[in-house]
C-alpha cells in the first residue's frame, strides 16, 4: 500500500515538474533609447537621441544650470504665465470670484472665436453652447483651497 502511495506521489511530482515549461524571455533587438514620437521632419535621426548630445558635449558632466539659474530662467521665460505653473507657489487660498470671472470670459470668447474642429470644418454653434453649459460658474466656491501632490 505504501509502495503504491509513493509511486502515485512520484508520478504526480514528475507530471507537475516534467510538464512545466519555463519560457525564457526573448531578447529584443530594439534601440535602448527612443526618439520623440513627433520628431521634426528633416532632422537626422542620430540627433534625436539624448546620447548623441551627451557624446558631443565637451564636458558632459559639467553643470550647465544650477537650480537657482533654472528658477531665474523659468521666471524670466516670456511664456511662463502661459504654459508653466509652479504649483508650489500657489497661494493657500484662491478667490473663487476671479475663477468665475475667467470662466465667464472664456465662455464668451468660445462663442465668438473662429475655432475649427479640424482643417476647414468650423466648430458648430450647438457644440459651443454645449461646452459653455459645462462651464457652470455657479459651482465654483467663493474660496478655493489648492491641493497638490
Rosetta silent file (secondary structure, phi, psi, omega in degrees, C-alpha in Angstrom):
SEQUENCE: XXXXXXXXXXXXXXXXXXXXXXXXXXXXXXXXXXXXXXXXXXXXXXXXXXXXXXXXXXXXXXXXXXXXXXXXXXXXXXXXXXXXXXXXXXXXXXXXXXXXXXXXXXXXXXXXXXXXXXXXXXXXXXXXXXXXXXXXXXXXXXXXXXXXX
SCORE:     score description
SCORE:     0.000 S_00000001
   1 L     0.000  -46.738  179.156    0.000    0.000    0.000 S_00000001
   2 H   -63.364  -39.168 -179.205    2.768    2.399    0.963 S_00000001
   3 H   -61.849  -40.791  179.208    4.675    1.493   -2.171 S_00000001
   4 H   -66.039  -40.401  179.111    1.627    2.327   -4.291 S_00000001
   5 H   -63.782  -45.316  178.799    1.149    5.653   -2.498 S_00000001
   6 H   -63.711  -37.080  178.737    4.798    6.616   -3.018 S_00000001
   7 H   -64.574  -41.351  178.263    4.549    5.620   -6.663 S_00000001
   8 H   -65.304  -42.850  178.578    1.467    7.856   -7.119 S_00000001
   9 H   -62.456  -42.591  179.214    3.183   10.796   -5.392 S_00000001
  10 H   -63.370  -42.270  179.129    6.248   10.279   -7.589 S_00000001
  11 H   -64.281  -43.369  178.343    4.116   10.178  -10.747 S_00000001
  12 H   -62.916  -43.443  179.242    2.238   13.347   -9.756 S_00000001
  13 H   -60.977  -45.407  179.614    5.525   15.069   -8.963 S_00000001
  14 H   -65.067  -39.455  178.419    7.002   14.031  -12.317 S_00000001
  15 H   -64.468  -44.322 -177.265    3.879   15.139  -14.171 S_00000001
  16 H   -67.829  -47.812 -176.452    3.799   18.514  -12.462 S_00000001
  17 H   -82.173  -33.578 -178.425    7.501   19.296  -12.810 S_00000001
  18 H   -74.330  -28.963 -178.682    8.128   17.445  -16.063 S_00000001
  19 L   -90.527   -5.682  179.809    5.252   19.048  -17.911 S_00000001
  20 L   -75.501  138.396  177.218    6.125   22.531  -16.767 S_00000001
  21 L  -117.671  124.614  177.167    7.625   24.739  -19.404 S_00000001
  22 L   -98.312  115.690 -178.055    9.706   27.678  -18.345 S_00000001
  23 L   -85.002  122.628  178.876    9.557   30.294  -21.042 S_00000001
  24 L   -80.452  141.455  178.495   12.800   32.167  -21.394 S_00000001
  25 L   -66.907  140.792  179.255   12.500   35.898  -22.016 S_00000001
  26 L   -87.481  137.055  176.247   13.268   36.889  -25.559 S_00000001
  27 L   -85.671  121.606 -177.667   15.928   39.487  -26.134 S_00000001
  28 L   -92.781  140.581 -179.404   14.501   42.097  -28.425 S_00000001
  29 L   -94.052   74.341  179.242   16.660   43.824  -30.957 S_00000001
  30 L  -129.709  156.098  178.940   15.431   47.379  -30.398 S_00000001
  31 L   -66.460  145.227  179.577   17.287   50.573  -29.502 S_00000001
  32 L   -70.745  -31.653  178.815   17.616   51.257  -25.788 S_00000001
  33 L  -112.041  137.819 -179.123   16.790   54.920  -26.324 S_00000001
  34 L  -114.658  145.946  177.778   13.877   56.026  -28.456 S_00000001
  35 L   -74.468  171.115  176.711   13.426   59.371  -30.206 S_00000001
  36 L   -60.482  150.851 -178.397   10.493   61.653  -29.545 S_00000001
  37 L   -65.021  -33.035 -176.607    7.222   60.443  -31.038 S_00000001
  38 L  -113.121   61.493 -178.609    6.821   63.570  -33.104 S_00000001
  39 L   -59.100  146.643 -178.896   10.347   64.022  -34.444 S_00000001
  40 L   -73.175  127.900  179.803   10.867   67.128  -36.537 S_00000001
  41 L   -59.735  140.796  177.475   10.915   66.289  -40.278 S_00000001
  42 L    87.344   -6.119  179.592   14.326   66.713  -41.904 S_00000001
  43 L   -89.493  128.374 -179.990   16.273   66.321  -38.646 S_00000001
  44 L   -56.846  142.164 -175.493   18.846   63.485  -38.801 S_00000001
  45 H   -60.505  -36.752 -175.655   17.819   60.515  -36.688 S_00000001
  46 H   -61.927  -27.888 -177.941   21.109   60.397  -34.761 S_00000001
  47 H   -87.253   -0.188  179.693   20.498   63.825  -33.185 S_00000001
  48 H   -87.423    1.953  179.549   17.070   62.808  -31.910 S_00000001
  49 L  -110.977  141.525 -179.455   18.660   60.815  -29.092 S_00000001
  50 H   -62.481  -33.864 -176.973   19.983   62.308  -25.854 S_00000001
  51 H   -63.851  -27.688  176.038   23.131   60.170  -26.015 S_00000001
  52 H   -61.120  -46.828 -177.042   24.233   61.994  -29.189 S_00000001
  53 H   -71.017  -31.719  176.502   24.253   65.307  -27.361 S_00000001
  54 H   -68.567  -42.973  179.897   25.984   63.797  -24.342 S_00000001
  55 H   -65.628  -34.499 -175.448   28.722   62.283  -26.549 S_00000001
  56 H   -89.225   -7.537  178.699   29.302   65.541  -28.446 S_00000001
  57 L   -72.354  137.997 -179.667   29.396   67.804  -25.373 S_00000001
  58 L   -61.173  -38.106  179.212   32.928   68.938  -24.486 S_00000001
  59 L  -139.726   85.699 -173.067   32.333   68.203  -20.789 S_00000001
  60 L   -63.807  -19.718 -179.751   29.110   66.184  -20.357 S_00000001
  61 L   -90.313   -4.235 -178.915   29.414   66.119  -16.552 S_00000001
  62 L   -70.967  136.238  177.582   29.669   69.897  -16.241 S_00000001
  63 L   -72.345  122.096 -179.005   26.701   71.542  -14.539 S_00000001
  64 L   -84.379  -45.946  179.586   25.028   73.783  -17.132 S_00000001
  65 L  -137.755  132.830  175.269   22.490   75.435  -14.856 S_00000001
  66 L   -77.930  165.146  175.975   22.205   75.357  -11.088 S_00000001
  67 H   -55.234  -35.668  178.511   18.751   75.052   -9.501 S_00000001
  68 H   -66.384  -42.414  177.598   18.914   78.800   -8.832 S_00000001
  69 H   -62.207  -39.370  179.898   19.738   79.505  -12.510 S_00000001
  70 H   -64.950  -41.794  179.047   16.838   77.304  -13.599 S_00000001
  71 H   -62.893  -44.274  177.996   14.460   79.171  -11.301 S_00000001
  72 H   -62.107  -45.616  179.601   15.636   82.541  -12.661 S_00000001
  73 H   -58.846  -47.016 -179.173   15.357   81.250  -16.241 S_00000001
  74 H   -63.524  -39.080  179.608   11.833   79.942  -15.635 S_00000001
  75 H   -69.082  -30.884 -179.412   10.740   83.218  -14.002 S_00000001
  76 H   -89.103   -6.942 -179.299   12.147   85.267  -16.894 S_00000001
  77 L   -63.179  124.060 -177.956   10.674   82.995  -19.539 S_00000001
  78 L   -62.893  -21.229 -179.761    8.194   85.101  -21.575 S_00000001
  79 L   -98.108   11.402 -176.938    5.840   82.117  -21.836 S_00000001
  80 H   -55.407  -48.510 -177.388    5.984   81.422  -18.101 S_00000001
  81 H   -74.182  -17.628 -176.813    2.453   82.610  -17.400 S_00000001
  82 H   -84.547  -44.336 -170.643    1.097   80.896  -20.492 S_00000001
  83 H  -119.349  -25.586 -175.547    2.341   77.326  -20.159 S_00000001
  84 L  -103.206  140.088  177.248    4.162   76.800  -16.876 S_00000001
  85 L  -134.067  115.904  176.865    2.532   76.643  -13.475 S_00000001
  86 L   -86.217   97.021 -174.490    4.626   76.360  -10.344 S_00000001
  87 H   -63.612  -25.661 -179.313    2.120   74.576   -8.120 S_00000001
  88 H   -74.085  -16.207  179.866    4.302   75.070   -5.048 S_00000001
  89 H   -95.933    3.086  178.368    3.987   78.842   -5.396 S_00000001
  90 L   -65.288  144.880  176.470    0.170   78.782   -5.384 S_00000001
  91 L   -68.498  164.338 -179.310   -1.425   80.679   -2.514 S_00000001
  92 L   -68.599  -27.860  176.845   -3.109   78.711    0.236 S_00000001
  93 L  -137.315  143.966  178.832   -6.489   80.089   -0.890 S_00000001
  94 E  -120.874  135.730 -179.529   -7.694   81.388   -4.258 S_00000001
  95 E   -67.896  118.555 -179.480  -10.579   83.799   -4.695 S_00000001
  96 H   -64.219  -28.191  179.867  -13.392   81.916   -6.423 S_00000001
  97 H   -62.128  -39.044  179.127  -14.764   85.151   -7.918 S_00000001
  98 H   -65.137  -38.111  178.136  -11.619   85.516  -10.041 S_00000001
  99 H   -67.402  -44.183  178.393  -12.035   81.951  -11.325 S_00000001
 100 H   -60.650  -41.774  179.156  -15.717   82.553  -12.107 S_00000001
 101 H   -62.622  -43.802  179.152  -14.802   85.761  -13.980 S_00000001
 102 H   -63.896  -42.078  177.359  -12.128   83.914  -16.000 S_00000001
 103 H   -61.934  -42.151  179.941  -14.571   81.107  -16.843 S_00000001
 104 H   -64.797  -40.839  178.023  -17.196   83.632  -17.968 S_00000001
 105 H   -63.681  -42.476  177.853  -14.645   85.427  -20.181 S_00000001
 106 H   -64.760  -37.178  178.990  -13.594   82.115  -21.731 S_00000001
 107 H   -64.758  -43.010  177.360  -17.233   81.168  -22.313 S_00000001
 108 H   -64.177  -42.863  179.674  -17.869   84.458  -24.139 S_00000001
 109 H   -61.579  -40.873 -178.655  -14.682   84.025  -26.177 S_00000001
 110 H   -59.490  -37.828 -178.835  -15.689   80.474  -27.121 S_00000001
 111 H   -69.420  -28.006 -173.970  -18.968   81.722  -28.635 S_00000001
 112 H  -103.960  -20.135 -173.266  -17.211   84.318  -30.806 S_00000001
 113 L   -68.983  150.360  177.192  -13.843   82.736  -31.676 S_00000001
 114 L   -86.185   75.479 -177.165  -13.137   81.317  -35.111 S_00000001
 115 L   -97.469  149.652 -179.112  -12.485   77.765  -33.956 S_00000001
 116 E  -125.978  145.381  177.115  -12.281   74.716  -36.169 S_00000001
 117 E   -71.416  -50.590  176.305  -12.790   71.040  -35.395 S_00000001
 118 E  -163.986  145.870  178.662  -10.195   70.059  -37.989 S_00000001
 119 L    54.860 -119.105 -178.536   -8.960   71.534  -41.226 S_00000001
 120 L  -109.769   21.393  178.987  -11.646   73.878  -42.517 S_00000001
 121 E   -93.759  112.271 -177.682  -14.572   72.426  -40.523 S_00000001
 122 E   -73.073  152.193  174.873  -15.788   75.102  -38.091 S_00000001
 123 L   -71.369  121.648 -174.162  -16.845   74.269  -34.544 S_00000001
 124 L   -67.298  150.934  179.213  -20.648   74.339  -34.648 S_00000001
 125 H   -58.715  -39.981 -178.964  -22.631   76.816  -32.531 S_00000001
 126 H   -61.353  -39.524  179.204  -24.522   73.973  -30.863 S_00000001
 127 H   -69.446  -37.223  177.366  -21.236   72.408  -29.714 S_00000001
 128 H   -62.161  -42.936  179.309  -20.015   75.781  -28.460 S_00000001
 129 H   -67.906  -35.673  178.359  -23.209   76.179  -26.394 S_00000001
 130 H   -64.371  -43.475  178.529  -22.856   72.615  -25.068 S_00000001
 131 H   -63.567  -42.755  178.926  -19.287   73.361  -23.904 S_00000001
 132 H   -60.603  -38.431  179.787  -20.454   76.625  -22.316 S_00000001
 133 H   -64.230  -31.313  178.403  -23.166   74.779  -20.420 S_00000001
 134 H   -74.566  -18.417  179.916  -20.462   72.523  -18.952 S_00000001
 135 L   -91.158   56.298 -176.520  -18.577   75.611  -17.731 S_00000001
 136 L   -72.171  108.440 -177.247  -21.076   76.216  -14.947 S_00000001
 137 H   -75.588  -14.967 -177.504  -19.618   79.033  -12.840 S_00000001
 138 H   -69.932  -18.107 -179.092  -22.203   78.584  -10.086 S_00000001
 139 H   -87.962   -5.768  179.281  -20.382   75.504   -8.773 S_00000001
 140 L   -78.484  121.467 -178.339  -17.136   77.415   -8.155 S_00000001
 141 L   -69.383  163.757  179.315  -16.878   78.090   -4.410 S_00000001
 142 L   -65.326  -33.596  179.623  -16.105   81.553   -3.023 S_00000001
 143 E  -131.378  128.905 -178.147  -12.753   80.343   -1.700 S_00000001
 144 E  -111.514  130.995  178.206  -10.682   77.571   -3.299 S_00000001
 145 L  -107.686  104.270 -179.442   -8.006   75.684   -1.355 S_00000001
 146 L   -65.263  143.311  175.490   -5.494   74.156   -3.821 S_00000001
 147 L  -130.543  131.435 -179.001   -4.192   70.699   -3.040 S_00000001
 148 L  -128.524  162.683  175.414   -1.185   69.216   -4.799 S_00000001
 149 L   114.953    0.000    0.000    0.778   66.016   -4.618 S_00000001
